[in-house]
Amino acid sequence: MKKVQDSSLRYRFVSVLLVAFLWCTLNVSGQDRERRPDNTTYFPTDELPDPCIYLPVPPDTASTLFVDDYMRWIWGKSIRNTERGKQASWESLYGVKRMATVFGEAIGMTISKEETPAIWRLLQRVGETGNKATSKAKRKYMRVRPFARMNEHVWGEFDNEWDLRHNGSYPSGHTGFGWSTALALAEMAPEYQDTILRRGYEYGDSRIIVGAHWQSDVDAGRLAASAAVARMHTSQEYLEDLADARAEYIRIKGVNTKQTTVGFPHIERIIDAPGDTASYRHYGDVAYYWLAKAERTTQRGAEAVTDTACTVNYFLQTYGTCTNIPIDITSTPDISAMVTYLFDKLCDACSQAKSQTFRKRPFLRMGEHSALPEKDQKYSTSSSYPSSHSIIGWGIALALVEVMPDCQDAILQRGYEYGRSRTILGFHFKSDVQAGRLVAAYTLASLHNDAEFRKLLAAAQKEYANSINLE
């Protein structure tokens, strides 16, 4: 009897060891696959910007920051039985097949693996890379999705509810796929940039409507996608795929590039207009205003005051604290020249965007002073939407990621905080800042078709590479 028991114990022990061995083997294999580049993405996760570093923690349901998420969840439910709701359900299908249909309609052509192989390849690789850019934060926070939190079922007809329940909600991977694809295609087909970007924007909102994501998940997904696209511009494969897709598009559409003049994308055609005080979305802006105001007497508040500076020299200085080398007009003239040119172009984009809507500043809306009363008169006559500081600060951060990708996380974190400073001071609502960052991303996509900017960017990249090689 004792031999039988001993044999049984040995069998169980060996079985446990075998299971442990197999688990470790599979886990290591998974990690190896993650690190090994493949032909479906341009970078593995570890080489992409880390949203756990440059983006905030998602709002807890007990936080006043959750107000906007909750109100947007109600909005999403209210339109499910409309044509927009049907669109959202149809867009729940993940992957290049749905993207090909969505954006094929936007540019008025059929996109397929057989008929447009170059464009198909670009869509697939950009989208998968944009999705992968959200994965670190998804795993870290494992945020519960709206339908699960509210004890409901997901509305999207193609959504796998079991999979969604076991996959983090923040940031939105669908949004990462859609917005990164929109930015790349806007660069590929600038003649249709407004329509492309609008469809990419709507694709993210569809995730709110079906109950798969909170608004803050979608906001984070768009920022992660913007950062990922900036990083993709450091990949020679991406640049080659983009060039091939552009050539294919021009050939099929018969675009005469010599006769085509395209300016910056138009904010009013891409992003939903900001809500007024009667809008349910105003509650989220107000909640964030009061929380940000509480930081004015802290060290972070003092940093926000410093961030009122908006000059080329200030950006060189503040982003220089995030890099491996000092960046200034003397030490890095080519990087400085690129930032100077970009600064001017982003200012032009600010003027165009602000001309579409006049929105009162938060401190005026609340009937009080800002953190800097001496500036109240100046800001009382200019629109709060979108935030110019955020456009310029985030746009320069994205461009610097293309120049010095080894410093990407620190640069993006600084760029994000530069925009947040505007809410702390009371000069902007959170939605002004969020819109500004989107304007920055699509303006940079547009500038990649500017020959002068591309020349300055290449010189800046070469200068940085030479500088770090010499140290």
C-alpha positions in Angstrom: 0.0 0.0 0.0 2.9 2.4 0.8 4.5 1.7 -2.6 1.3 2.6 -4.3 1.1 5.8 -2.4 4.7 6.7 -3.1 4.2 6.0 -6.7 1.1 8.2 -6.8 3.0 11.0 -5.0 5.9 10.7 -7.5 3.4 10.8 -10.4 1.8 14.0 -9.0 5.1 15.6 -8.4 6.4 14.9 -11.9 3.1 16.1 -13.3 3.4 19.4 -11.5 6.9 19.9 -12.7 5.9 19.1 -16.3 3.0 21.6 -16.2 5.4 24.2 -14.7 8.0 23.5 -17.3 5.4 23.8 -20.1 4.0 27.1 -18.7 7.5 28.6 -18.4 8.4 27.5 -22.0 5.2 28.9 -23.4 5.6 32.1 -21.5 9.2 32.6 -22.6 8.2 31.8 -26.2 5.5 34.5 -26.0 8.0 37.0 -24.7 10.4 36.1 -27.5 7.7 36.6 -30.1 6.9 40.0 -28.6 10.5 41.1 -28.9 11.1 39.7 -32.4 10.1 42.0 -35.2 7.6 40.6 -37.7 6.0 41.7 -40.9 2.7 42.7 -39.3 4.1 45.6 -37.2 6.9 48.1 -37.6 8.1 47.7 -34.0 7.7 45.3 -31.1 5.9 46.6 -28.0 9.1 47.2 -26.1 10.4 49.7 -28.7 7.2 51.7 -28.9 6.4 54.7 -26.6 5.2 53.4 -23.2 1.7 54.9 -22.4 2.3 53.8 -18.7 4.9 56.6 -18.6 3.5 59.5 -20.6 -0.3 59.0 -20.0 -2.1 59.3 -16.7 -3.7 56.5 -14.7 -7.3 55.9 -15.9 -10.0 57.5 -13.7 -11.4 55.4 -10.9 -15.2 55.1 -10.8 -15.1 56.8 -7.4 -13.3 59.8 -8.8 -14.9 63.0 -10.0 -12.8 62.5 -13.1 -15.2 59.7 -14.0 -18.0 62.2 -14.6 -17.2 62.5 -18.3 -16.8 58.8 -18.8 -20.2 58.2 -17.2 -22.0 60.9 -19.2 -20.5 59.6 -22.4 -21.6 56.1 -21.6 -25.2 57.4 -21.3 -24.8 59.2 -24.6 -23.5 56.1 -26.3 -26.5 54.1 -25.1 -28.9 56.8 -26.2 -28.0 56.5 -29.9 -27.6 52.8 -30.3 -30.9 52.4 -32.2 -30.0 55.1 -34.7 -28.0 54.9 -38.0 -24.9 56.1 -36.0 -25.5 53.2 -33.6 -25.6 50.8 -36.5 -22.4 52.2 -37.8 -20.7 51.7 -34.4 -21.9 48.1 -34.3 -20.6 47.4 -37.8 -17.3 49.0 -36.9 -16.7 46.7 -34.0 -15.0 44.2 -36.4 -11.3 44.6 -35.7 -8.6 44.5 -38.3 -7.4 45.6 -41.7 -10.5 44.2 -43.5 -12.8 46.7 -41.8 -10.3 49.5 -42.1 -10.1 48.9 -45.8 -13.8 49.4 -46.1 -14.0 52.4 -43.8 -11.1 54.3 -45.4 -11.8 53.1 -48.9 -15.1 54.9 -48.6 -13.3 58.0 -47.3 -11.0 58.2 -50.3 -13.5 56.9 -52.9 -11.7 53.7 -53.9 -11.7 50.0 -53.3 -8.9 48.8 -51.0 -8.2 45.1 -51.1 -5.2 42.8 -50.8 -5.5 41.9 -54.4 -6.3 45.3 -56.1 -4.2 47.6 -53.8 -1.6 45.4 -52.1 0.6 48.4 -51.1 -2.2 50.3 -49.4 -3.4 47.1 -47.8 0.0 46.4 -46.4 0.3 49.9 -45.0 -3.1 49.7 -43.4 -2.3 46.4 -41.8 1.1 47.2 -40.4 0.3 50.7 -39.3 -3.0 49.6 -37.6 -1.4 46.7 -35.8 1.5 48.9 -34.6 -1.0 51.5 -33.4 -2.9 48.8 -31.5 0.3 47.3 -30.0 1.2 50.8 -28.7 -1.7 50.5 -26.2 -0.8 47.0 -24.9 1.5 47.8 -22.0 -1.1 50.1 -20.3 -3.9 47.5 -21.0 -2.0 44.9 -19.2 -0.9 47.1 -16.3 -4.3 48.7 -15.5 -6.7 45.9 -16.6 -9.5 48.4 -16.5 -13.0 47.0 -16.5 -15.0 47.8 -19.6 -18.3 49.8 -19.5 -20.6 46.9 -20.4 -19.0 44.7 -17.7 -19.0 47.5 -15.1 -22.7 48.2 -15.7 -23.6 44.5 -15.8 -24.7 44.6 -19.4 -23.8 43.1 -22.7 -21.6 44.7 -25.3 -23.5 46.2 -28.2 -21.0 45.6 -31.1 -22.1 42.7 -33.3 -18.5 41.6 -33.9 -17.2 42.0 -30.3 -16.3 38.9 -28.4 -17.6 39.5 -25.0 -15.6 36.9 -23.2 -12.4 38.2 -24.7 -13.3 41.8 -23.8 -14.0 40.9 -20.2 -10.4 39.5 -20.0 -8.7 42.3 -21.8 -8.0 45.8 -20.3 -10.2 48.7 -21.4 -7.5 51.4 -21.2 -6.3 52.6 -23.7 -8.6 51.5 -26.5 -6.9 49.2 -29.0 -9.5 49.6 -31.7 -8.9 53.4 -31.4 -5.2 52.9 -31.6 -5.7 50.9 -34.8 -8.1 53.4 -36.3 -6.5 56.7 -35.5 -2.9 55.6 -36.4 -4.3 54.4 -39.8 -6.1 57.7 -40.3 -2.9 59.7 -39.6 -0.9 57.5 -42.1 -3.6 57.7 -44.8 -4.0 61.4 -44.3 -0.3 61.6 -45.1 -0.7 59.2 -48.1 -3.8 61.0 -49.5 -3.7 64.6 -48.3 -6.4 65.4 -50.9 -8.9 63.5 -48.7 -7.3 64.3 -45.3 -10.4 65.8 -43.6 -12.6 62.9 -44.6 -10.0 60.3 -43.6 -9.4 61.9 -40.2 -13.1 62.3 -39.5 -13.6 58.6 -40.1 -10.7 57.8 -37.9 -12.1 60.0 -35.2 -15.6 58.4 -35.5 -14.1 54.9 -35.3 -12.9 55.7 -31.8 -16.2 57.1 -30.7 -17.9 53.9 -32.0 -16.2 52.0 -29.2 -18.1 54.3 -26.7 -21.4 53.7 -28.3 -21.2 49.9 -28.2 -20.1 50.0 -24.5 -16.7 48.5 -25.1 -14.7 51.5 -24.0 -15.0 54.6 -21.8 -14.3 58.1 -23.3 -11.0 58.3 -21.4 -9.9 54.9 -23.0 -10.6 56.4 -26.5 -8.8 59.7 -25.6 -5.8 57.6 -24.5 -6.0 55.4 -27.6 -5.7 58.4 -29.9 -2.7 59.8 -28.0 -1.0 56.4 -28.0 -1.6 56.1 -31.8 -0.2 59.6 -32.4 2.9 58.7 -30.5 3.2 55.4 -32.3 3.0 57.0 -35.7 5.7 59.4 -34.7 7.9 56.4 -33.8 7.0 54.7 -37.1 8.5 57.6 -39.0 11.9 56.4 -37.7 11.4 53.0 -39.5 12.7 52.8 -43.0 10.2 50.0 -43.7 7.4 52.4 -42.8 8.7 55.1 -45.0 9.1 52.7 -47.9 5.6 51.2 -47.4 4.1 54.7 -47.2 5.9 55.7 -50.5 4.7 52.6 -52.2 1.1 53.2 -51.0 1.2 56.8 -52.1 2.4 55.8 -55.6 -0.3 53.1 -55.9 -2.9 55.6 -54.7 -1.8 58.3 -57.3 -1.8 55.7 -60.1 -5.3 54.4 -59.4 -6.9 57.8 -58.6 -5.1 59.7 -61.3 -4.0 62.4 -58.9 -2.0 65.3 -60.5 0.3 66.2 -57.6 1.7 69.2 -59.4 -1.8 70.8 -59.5 -2.8 69.9 -56.0 -2.3 72.4 -53.2 -3.5 71.1 -49.8 -3.4 73.1 -46.6 -3.8 71.9 -43.0 -6.7 69.7 -42.1 -9.8 71.5 -40.8 -10.7 71.0 -37.2 -14.4 71.6 -37.7 -14.6 68.8 -40.2 -12.8 66.3 -38.0 -13.4 66.8 -34.3 -16.8 67.3 -32.7 -17.3 70.9 -31.6 -16.8 71.6 -27.8 -19.9 71.5 -25.6 -21.3 74.7 -24.1 -22.6 75.0 -20.6 -25.9 73.3 -21.5 -24.0 70.2 -22.8 -23.7 67.1 -20.7 -20.0 67.1 -21.5 -19.6 70.4 -19.6 -19.8 68.4 -16.4 -16.6 66.6 -17.1 -14.7 69.8 -18.0 -15.9 71.4 -14.8 -15.0 68.4 -12.6 -11.5 68.5 -14.1 -11.2 72.3 -13.7 -11.7 72.0 -9.9 -9.3 69.2 -9.5 -6.6 70.9 -11.5 -7.2 74.2 -9.7 -6.3 72.5 -6.4 -2.7 72.0 -7.8 -2.0 75.7 -8.1 -0.5 76.0 -4.6 1.8 72.9 -5.2 5.1 72.5 -6.9 3.2 71.3 -9.9 1.4 74.6 -9.9 4.7 76.5 -9.9 5.8 74.4 -12.9 2.5 75.3 -14.7 3.3 79.0 -14.3 6.7 78.4 -15.9 5.0 76.6 -18.8 3.2 79.8 -19.8 6.3 80.4 -21.9 5.7 79.4 -25.5 8.8 80.2 -27.5 11.3 78.2 -29.5 14.0 78.7 -26.9 11.7 77.5 -24.1 10.8 74.4 -26.0 14.5 73.7 -26.7 15.2 74.2 -23.0 12.3 72.2 -21.6 12.7 69.2 -24.0 16.5 69.4 -23.6 16.0 68.1 -20.0 14.5 64.9 -21.5 17.3 64.2 -24.0 20.8 62.7 -23.9 22.4 65.9 -25.2 21.8 69.6 -24.7 19.7 71.1 -27.5 20.1 74.7 -28.3 20.9 77.0 -31.2 24.7 76.7 -30.6 25.0 73.0 -29.8 22.4 71.6 -32.2 21.7 74.1 -34.9 19.9 71.6 -37.2 17.5 70.4 -34.4 16.9 74.1 -33.5 16.1 74.9 -37.2 13.6 72.1 -37.4 11.9 73.1 -34.1 11.8 76.8 -35.3 10.2 75.9 -38.6 7.7 73.5 -36.9 6.9 76.1 -34.3 5.9 78.6 -37.0 3.8 76.0 -38.9 2.0 74.9 -35.7 1.2 78.5 -34.9 -0.4 78.8 -38.3 -2.4 75.6 -37.5 -3.5 77.2 -34.2 -4.8 80.3 -35.9 -6.8 78.3 -38.4 -8.3 76.0 -35.7 -9.2 78.8 -33.3 -10.9 80.8 -36.0 -13.7 78.2 -36.2 -15.0 78.5 -32.6 -15.0 81.1 -29.9 -15.2 79.5 -26.4 -14.9 81.4 -23.1 -11.9 80.5 -21.0 -12.6 78.4 -17.8 -11.8 81.2 -15.4 -14.2 83.5 -17.2 -16.9 80.8 -17.3 -16.5 80.3 -13.6 -16.6 84.0 -12.8 -13.2 84.2 -11.2 -9.6 84.9 -11.8 -7.1 82.6 -13.4 -3.9 81.6 -11.5 -2.3 84.6 -13.2 -4.7 87.5 -12.8 -2.4 89.9 -14.7 -3.0 87.8 -17.9 -6.8 87.6 -17.5 -7.5 90.6 -19.8 -5.3 89.1 -22.6 -7.0 85.7 -22.5 -10.5 87.1 -22.2 -10.5 88.1 -25.9 -9.2 84.9 -27.4 -10.8 81.5 -27.8 -10.2 78.7 -25.3 -10.7 76.1 -28.0 -8.5 74.4 -29.0 -5.5 75.0 -26.7 -2.6 76.6 -28.8 -0.1 75.7 -26.1 -1.1 72.1 -26.4 -1.0 72.1 -30.2 2.5 73.5 -30.2 3.9 71.6 -27.2 2.5 68.2 -28.3 3.4 68.8 -31.9 7.0 69.5 -31.1 7.1 66.5 -28.8 5.9 64.2 -31.5 8.5 65.6 -34.0 11.3 65.2 -31.4 10.3 61.5 -31.0 11.2 61.2 -34.7 14.6 62.8 -34.1 15.5 61.1 -30.9 13.4 57.9 -30.4 15.6 56.7 -27.6 14.2 59.5 -25.4 10.6 59.1 -26.6 8.9 58.4 -23.3 10.5 61.4 -21.4 9.7 63.7 -24.3 6.1 62.6 -24.6 5.6 62.8 -20.8 6.9 66.4 -20.9 4.7 67.2 -23.8 1.7 65.8 -22.1 2.3 67.8 -18.9 3.0 71.0 -20.8 -0.6 70.8 -22.1 -2.0 69.9 -18.7 -0.4 73.0 -17.2 -3.0 75.0 -19.1 -5.9 73.3 -17.1 -4.1 74.0 -13.8 -3.8 77.7 -14.5 -7.5 77.9 -15.5 -6.8 79.0 -19.1 -8.2 75.9 -20.8 -10.7 73.2 -20.2 -9.5 69.7 -20.5 -11.4 69.2 -23.8 -9.5 72.2 -25.2 -6.2 70.5 -24.4 -7.4 67.1 -25.8 -8.5 68.7 -29.1 -5.2 70.6 -29.3 -3.2 67.3 -29.1 -5.3 65.9 -32.0 -4.7 69.0 -34.0 -1.0 68.6 -33.4 -0.9 65.0 -34.6 -2.8 65.6 -37.8 -0.9 68.8 -38.5 2.4 66.9 -38.2 1.0 64.3 -40.6 0.3 67.1 -43.1 3.7 68.6 -42.7 5.4 65.3 -43.7 4.3 66.3 -47.2 6.2 69.6 -46.9 9.5 69.3 -48.6 11.2 71.9 -46.4 10.1 70.2 -43.2 11.3 66.8 -44.4 14.7 68.3 -45.3 15.0 70.0 -41.9 13.8 66.8 -40.1 16.4 64.7 -41.9 19.1 67.1 -41.0 18.0 67.1 -37.3 18.0 63.3 -37.3 21.5 63.2 -38.7 22.8 65.8 -36.3 21.4 63.9 -33.3 22.8 60.5 -34.5 26.2 62.1 -34.9 26.0 63.8 -31.5 25.3 60.6 -29.6 27.9 58.6 -31.5 30.5 61.1 -30.6 29.9 60.9 -26.8 
